[in-house]
Amino acid sequence: FFLGSVLLLVFLFALGLGYKNHKVLSYLLIGAVGLLVLTSAYLLEDAISQPLERFITILGASIIAFSHFKNYKKCKEVQCTCHD
C-alpha cells in the first residue's frame, strides 16, 4: 500500500509538471485515465480473472505510455528545455 501511494504521488507530480510546462490538458487527462485503469486492475485483482487483470494492466500502462509519447512529441515540437 505504501509503495502504491508513493507511486501515485510521483505520477501525479509528473502529470502536473507536464501540464504546467506544456499547457495541454488532453495529455493530463489521458495520463489520468491510464492511472485510473491501472488502479482498477489493482483493486479488482481478487474479483476478476488473471488474464483480464493482465489485459487491464497492459491497457492502463499503454495509455500512460501514449500520454508520455504525446508529451515528448510536444517537447520536440516546441523545442522546450524542460528536460535539460
Disulfide bonds with the S-S distance in Angstrom:
none
